[in-house]
Amino acid sequence: MAAKRGTKTSMKNMEKELLCPVCQEMYKQPLVLPCAHNVCQACARELLGQQGYIGPGGDPSSEPTSPASTPSTRSPRLSRRTLPKPDRLDRLLKSGFGTYPGRKRGALHPQVIMFPCPACQGDVELGERGLAGLFRNLTLERVVERYRQSVSAGGAIPCQLCKPPPLDATKGCTECRATFCNECFKLFHPWGTQKAQHEPTLPTLSFRPKGLMCPDHKEEVTHYCKTCQRLVCQLCRVRRTHGGHKITPVLSAYQALKDKLTKSLTYILGNQDTVQTQICELEETRASLLQAIEECQQERLARLSAQIQEHRSLLDGSGLVGYAQEVLKETDQPCFVQAAKQLHNRIARATEALQMFRPAAGSSFRHCQLDVGREMKLLTELNFLQVPEAPVIDTQRTFAYDQIFLCWRLPPHSPPAWHYTIEFRRTDAPAQPGPTRWQRREEVRGTSALLENPDTGSVYVLRVRGCNKAGYGEYSEDVHLHTPPAPVLHFFLDGRWGASRERLAISKDQRAVRSVPGLPLLLAAERLLTGCHLSVDVVLGDVAVTQGRSYWACAVDPASYLVKVGVGLESKLQESFQGAPDVISPRYDPDSGHDSGAEDATVEASPPFAFLTIGMGKILLGSGASSGAGLTGRDGPAVSCTVPLPPRLGICLDYERGRVSFLDAVSFRGLLECPLDCSGPVCPAFCFIGGGAVQLQEPVGTKPERKVTIGGFAKLD
């Protein structure tokens, strides 16, 4: 009951937020002025009429005719209905606005219409189209309707077609824009006509368009221009008036404004006790002031009363807070953006008044004057210490490899943070009774952190919040990270087998290699007509795998001509690179077409190599698992496709199963899985034909010591 009374009180106090500043009545079809204030359409037309603006140009919000406004058929109760008198303003301004007295059509310098805003107490520029270029505030109309329904406490809505006393309306029609009793609804929707297909709705006090339409093009608004601070449609975007402007989808503007308004409103609602304490302090100061001096009573009482009224507007049951809560119920995104902008500014000013609280008058009347100008200047420059805002996690620099690296930053103009708290948990772990438990790292300095020993093949969710003397701020948005499907294998590049120093350049840290074709490639290109083929340069990893599962990642330069990334038997790889053929010789042909028959004998056996072919920013995927099973073998399956090259490639080797998988190392989406002969030590391998470059994934933390043995197999260094 108390909650219900509080809601009614809040709605009652909200009435002043719903009054037009001109007619002091509830808004009727309010228009949003460029200054973000609202005014009834009829009031705006009357004000412009007083200014003398009359001329062609449609009514800014012309509505379709309805039986309620222009009935043309007879109702059993229609004979007793008194038709409304023509509106004087409609006769005066039936053509809308857009010109001034004496202006000719097609003038070179059109008149810009100025509107006297009653809230700003100043002139607001409407442009050449006048009221025809303004949006209707549909959100405000909905709030007014909900307020009227709550005040009437479920009172019936009368039929708009009946003569007084009208019957209670039972149906509404959005197409006809009127409410009907059962008798009138049947009369105005006769069977067999197009109106009979109108869908009846619940009776309502006002009808609005289904969505917010652009006043210039009559198209639904889909974007928001931050430069002009105006909702725009698709046609508006291509106009030169918005050239170079920052335009964002209306969904982004809706979410940003809703988050800001919700945050400010949450702050006010969370400080209700503080507001009440400040009100009590103001009332006590007022009481002491009455006893201190009578001469200044009226002046100081007026100051304190105004300040009390200002603070009362911040309470839960106040009109401003109630109006803000009703606006937050709006689900139409363009309408919300339109209504929430002005409201957020008012809430922000109210929040600042709450934080910078000081009584407007005091009870002390000492005659001794002390020069405290310097001290007062220092005090006025003091700022309230606020908690840090929610950090923003840098998704471009946050990733999971052998460890999880998390990087974040504070939003602009956020109060500084002394330290941060990181929380993380596995989302794919078995569910346990009780609330979800987060693992936490306290007092993290800086804006990055390492999370060691994550579980492989898992999904982690992470979040961060800052802390300073004022307390803890809000958490950042959750970020989900996939960890590699197997333990990370660390190795270095070893170019002693199959690598031509004239064509391959390995970095000093042995984690990157670039193919730089030189003179041999030029000579080979000159003899292409003689049947010459380009050579294959291979770089191996200095680590061999003999058991378990291993994972590593690398990045391939998208401009590479042809690169193969994969694994192979160490013995077979070394065999292939002993006595490399002369690519300059015209007699060199790696695939002459004369097979020895050995291949047919081992068709069922797993291939000794498994490679993924990359070229010119694309990955070639075959329909079979052995599409990349050779260095210089024949073409793959007849049915093949290409996919874009991801930023990083992942290779997962399952030695016991004899399988190797190629993954997108960013999303961990599978690209290809191949069988592999794991009868001996297996090495990572990288093949180059023409120009190209490969960079191994760097360890997240410090580089591990160089190891050349895995599973008991020792490799000579």
Secondary structure, 3 states (H helix, E strand, C coil): CHHHHHHHHHHHHHHHHHECCCCCCECCCEEECCCCCEEEHHHHHHHHHHHCCCCCCCCCCCCCCCCCCCCCCCCCCHHHCCCCCCCHHHHHHCCCCCCCCCCCCCCCCCCCEEEEECCCCEEEEEECCHHHHCCECHHHHHHHHHHHHHHCCCCCCECCCCCCCCCECCEEECCCCEEECHHHHHHHCCCCCHHHHCCEECCCCCCCCCCCECCCCCCECCEEECCCCEEECHHHHCCHHHCCCCEEEHHHHHHHHHHHHHHHHHHHHCCHHHHHHHHHHHHHHHHHHHHHCCCCHHHHHHHHHHHHHHHHCCCCCCHHHHHHHHHCCCCCHHHHHHHHHHHHHHHHHHHHHHHCCCCCCCCCCCCCCCCCHHHHHHHHCCCCCCCCCCCEECCCCCEECCCEEEEEECCCCCCCCCEEEEEEEECCCCCCCCCCCCEEEEEECCCEEEECCCCCCCEEEEEEEEEECCEECCCCCCEEEECCCCCECCCCEECCCCCCCCCEEECCCCCEEEECCCHHHHHHHHCHHHCCCCCCEEEEECCCECCCEEEEEEEECCCCCEEEEEEEEHHHHHHHHCCCCCCCCCCCCCCCCCCCCHHHHCCCCCCCEEEEEEECCEEEEECCCCCCCCCCCCCCCCCEEEEECCCCEEEEEECCCCEEEEEECCCCCEEEEEECCCCCCEEEEEEEECCEEEEECCCCCCCCCCCCEECCEECCC
